[in-house]
């Protein structure tokens, strides 16, 4: 029976450590027997032996009359793998970053990949997340509720270029409406998942929040994804995920309290920060205003729009409505 890679096979380092044990014991391991043990192809084991000899400098040779390999000189130990503290922190960060993929098809393969990485290091380093949690922590507010079946359907339709249909509830709508969409791309932005696709009824690319989608189904109709579709280009002028057509210069002033907080982060690739009287001035080039409008409001009295006039008007109207609500209390 032809060998094929098993989803339960050991990672490369773990295999090489096992080969090292066999070589140290003088048992002349060969590609066929070890491939059978690891449930991988014989060529995979051959590459492991080659790597151990050529990259790790181990004195390995093939012995024809034994039909296997041996060490030609004494080997005290398998070459140690140097892992820096920074790399250990990176492993910890990677493990914690997986939390945002809970409830999606990525959760299980990511967990498996991380397990393989750390298992391969187990003879050289001890990695336990609990050892680091007293020094580093991660917290994310507003994590979305994921629908695994929905995510899997969208993922399959993306890969196979199949049209999808679903009910969608717009932000200010009281009911859901049916949409038929050719899905182009899924993106996770600020812990929220979005679908970008061609809305057939509206004849244009639209953005959908997965949390507002219901009864997602594959229609069965195939389509051709545009070769020139680029998520990066689509989002280049957005402050988050929503973009428009016309680039606009956005200028905002932040007082001395907010200035340091604003300087500490890259809010948009186009941003420019200049010193100004009583604070700083921030300039960006965006194609859509709603998301930067909400961002400006979050700074309260510490920020003010300089231009464009349309954005200044949007902020003023929102503040007037908020103040009117408090006056009614």
Buried (B, 14 or more C-beta within 10 A) or exposed (E): EEBEEEEEBBBBBBBBBBBBEBBBEEBBBBBEBBBEBBBBBBEBBBBBBEEBBEEEEBEBEBEEEEEBBBBEEEBEEBBEEEBEEEEBEEBBEEBBEBEBBEBBBBBEEBBEEBEBBBBBBEBBBEBEEEEBEEEEEEEEEEEBEBBEEBBEBBBBBBEEBBBBBBBBBEEEEEEBEEBBBBBBBBBBEEEBBBBBBBBBEEEEBBBBBBBBBEEBEBBEEEBEBEEEBEBEEBBBBBBBBBBEEEEBEBBBBBBEEBBEEBEEEEEBEBBEBEEBEEBBBBBBBBBBBBBBBBBBBEBEEBBBBBEBEEBBEBBEEBBEEEEEEEEEE
